[in-house]
Amino acid sequence: MKCQVCGAESGKYPLCRACNTKKEQGLVIKCSQCNRWHYKDAPCGEVVSVTNTAFLYEPHKTLISLAEQAFFAAIKANIPVGYQVFPQINLATFIDRTDNARYRNELFRNVDFLVTDAAYTPKIAFEINDQTHLTNDRRERDEKVHNILEEAGIPLIVLWTSYGVNGAYIREKVVEALTKPVERKHHFDKIEAEPMPKEEIVEKPAKKGCYVATCVYGSYDCPQVWALRRYRDEWLDTMWWGKAFIKLYYAVSPIAVKWFGDFSGFRTFFKRILDKKVRKLMENGYDCAPYEDKKY
């Protein structure tokens, strides 16, 4: 659901967290004329007449919010010539189930934007995330969408509103998604993947990940995790005790996240700690812009 005041994601509520705070401050009210939420001093929108209230369905004011419109323009400006981008596309529109299942409820979810080539073949999905995506229900929904897209072989690019619109970063991610080989993974029980012949198996170098931070913030590529990754590579990894801490962290954190990462108390506890750490890092000059990990 979109916030009736600012258009941001608001989960199952008519107001987002920010506008709900403004409501408590008396800045946002529920209008007695149009029966909708808006700023106290703003002119009332379209008045709902007695006749209109008889209709069960009403059109949305806009297909995408103001924040999403800015990302939409940036994505259109940074995809190759001949490619196109569509907003608010249902998974069932461009993904099929192959087992002829009667119910396909998991596909009745939208991605914010879908990029296709000139033949309308789906190439890249985009999700625009704000702080509401850190709640438990949104995290579960986002993980489900990510797994479906990964199994279908469609790259997903997640952009966070807290970082703002960065055309260069969008262009870099689009080029990466279009040029690197598609990696599909089985997330759902249906057909067991045939084992690859041993001579074709290629060992990939292990990539260091911020397991706890990714669990807490919901993404490996978001402003908070970018700042923490910089701190890891630019400071901790330069000190003997920091190297020891990193080694211990990567030995313990994957297990901790595997066993406790689904518990809200685990994420709440570490979010308080990490939020304080991130604020301190930013005060000390650590950037929260997109970051590529140091090569180990």
Buried (B, 14 or more C-beta within 10 A) or exposed (E): EBBBBBBBBBBEEBBBBBBBEBBEEEEBBEBEEBEBBBBEEEEEEEEBEEEEEEEEEEEEEEEBBEBBBBBBEBBBEBBEEEBEBBBEBEBBEBBEBEEEEEEBEBBEBBBBBBBBBEEEEBBBBBBBBBBBBBBEEBBEBBEBBBBBBBBBEBBBBBBBBEBBBBEEBBBBBBEEBBEEEEEEEEBEEEEEEEEEEEEEEEEEEEEBBBBBBBBBBBBBBBBBBBBBBBBBBEEBBEEEEBEEBBEEBBEEBBEBBEEBBEEEEBBEEBBEEBEEBBEEBBEEEBEBEBBEBEEE
